[in-house]
Amino acid sequence: MIKKYRFYSPFQTDAVIKNIELSSELVYLQKEETDTSISFSYPLDKEDAVYGLGENVRGINKRGFTYKSQCVDDTKHLENKNSLYSAHNFLVVFGKNTFGIFVDCPGIVSFDIGDSDMDMLSIQVEGKDLDLYIIEGNSISDIVKQFREIIGQSYIPPKWGFGYQQSRWGYKNSDDFREVAFQYKKHHIPLEAIYMDIDYMEDYKNFTYDSQKFPDFDKLILEMKQQGIHLVPIIDAGVKIQDGYSVYEEGKKNNYFCKDINDNDFVGGVWPGRCHFPDFLNKDTREWFGNQYKYLLDKGIDGFWNDMNEPSIFYSEKRLGEAFQFAREMENQSIDVNTFFRLTKHFGKLSNNKEDYKLFYHHVNGKKYRHDFLHNLYGYNMTRAAGEAFERLCPDQRILMFSRSSYIGMHRYGGLWTGDNRSWWSHLLLNIQMMPSLNMCGFLYAGADIGGYCDNVTEDLLMRWIEFGMFTPLMRNHNCGQRDQELYQFKNISDFKHLIELRYAFIPYLYSEYLKCAYHNDLYFRPLVFDYPDDSITKEIEDQLMVGESIMIAPIYKQNATGRYIYLPEDMMMITFRAFDDYDQKVINKGHHYIPVQLNEVVIFIKKHHIIPLCKPADNTSKMDFHTLYILGYIEGHASYTLYDDGKTKDDYQKTEIIIHKNTIQPIDNYHLEFHK
Ligand code: GLC
């Protein structure tokens, strides 16, 4: 049951795609208004927990902090940060009353969840124009499902998007890419994709490549493809201002860029220097920008990552001018402490200054909007431009696409990665805890930079992260630290090889579960309390997750740990893998346990009468036989599983029932099934 309320005249974000009648009497929430904002409050019961808010800091239960929806490029994802790259305004209160709230507003929204007052949930919307949805249902999962139904089906990547992917800001020329592919092959570690960061471009210009460093660009793409490896280039939001550069020229001529107050194209600095920013909120701009991807699609590229689309702005002309002016005035003077701080403040406040978001405008359906009121929609609409273009340009093909910044609605066009994290154990835990919240908001194709993006990863952290990352749909190792982070750079290469092979072995299960969740609006990652709401212990478990319908995982996220405490809400079969064909299994009873997990081991727990279908790993998905499946499970006489796989067309799926009766697998046409040994 969904109730919708409208306040003033909200911008239509297209987050919700179902028509819902407006209600008048507000339930659960108390409304208050000032001249500039609206707030809603709800008294929290002692036992209430709050889930959701997608990409955010802190734990699974969001109670006890203030989160702010204001997409920002910030590389320090610390506990005290209120905002990350995305704005996902959906949450569920679970307890005395259980209900969902979606605040559909593209401006700044704050969620004070028992922070100022530990027993009060208070939501403040700046700007007052919004649509508010209250969702009631039988359970958290039911509420989430109803919400997901109104926001539309989540993006489905191509199956190869489930392969292992390697990235680094630092691969500079064709040889660097060949070397990565060569090393993975040499060490027999499967590899699906290598990412092209900004250095592939000519002067950091979107939809170009540097012909000096990549004299054989087209050949490189094909050569990789022949090995089953996809090259995935980055696309940034800012368009370099340069005479003769066609994207700039076309954008300027057709008024596709955001305007400043005087109706000139707004200028901000990003990687290439001075840039204009496409007005992605405008349909014509989206169509034009989306068509630009064709340049790379035609060369055989079939995956992209959209970046810097909060949008990230290193400096505005205005602020940079002021900083230089001040510096010039202070030149040759004896700078005292106060002046020194003013000087550093001028330069320190240049990047991503929120005031700069008040300097430019969007034009949508004949109306002009100041950017800051629609800020959180920018990354969403950049990715929408791409997604809409792929539908036009290659309607029969699934293109890999994910973005850094997003708003709910973007989940229909692409996935996301969680931005510039660090090689910290706490960020591995953050990755674990963020995944279910992202799923609640529709973002199923998601993952963090495995190993951490900034700083130097240690081998044990990378291995533990891979052991969790092997369950995330997007499994990408990306970094910019001094230490190289490709798996072959470390000592225990064969352990990494076994772990990546295991990920490949799991693809039939993971992809099947992904398709189910996308088509039926379910959650791929679930906190235990979502599945076992009557077991009060599960509410406090924030480091174990259900993955799909058959398994639970309990990743290790502490350095030097050789095991961990776990809680089982029911009897389960524990499988400890060292490799695809090297594992132990034993039944563990409901309750608390300590389990050993050596550095090279992955543990999963299979529910009773459930199975997982596995496949033999290969160099990459193009070489795998997905019709020979090895069954592993907690069978106890009988078990069953519905396997989903790609259908005949892109928008279709195929369903196959695997039935085990009296410990015997029933044969199925087109598949060879056997128990895993
Ligand atoms: C941003 C991205 C990061 C990328 C870098 C250079 O920081 O988040 O992934 O490597 O830009 O393009």
Boltz pocket constraint, residues with backbone or C-beta under 6 A from the ligand:
constraints:
  - pocket:
      binder: B
      contacts: [[A, 168], [A, 169], [A, 197], [A, 198], [A, 234], [A, 307], [A, 308], [A, 404], [A, 419], [A, 420], [A, 478], [A, 479], [A, 480]]
      max_distance: 6.0
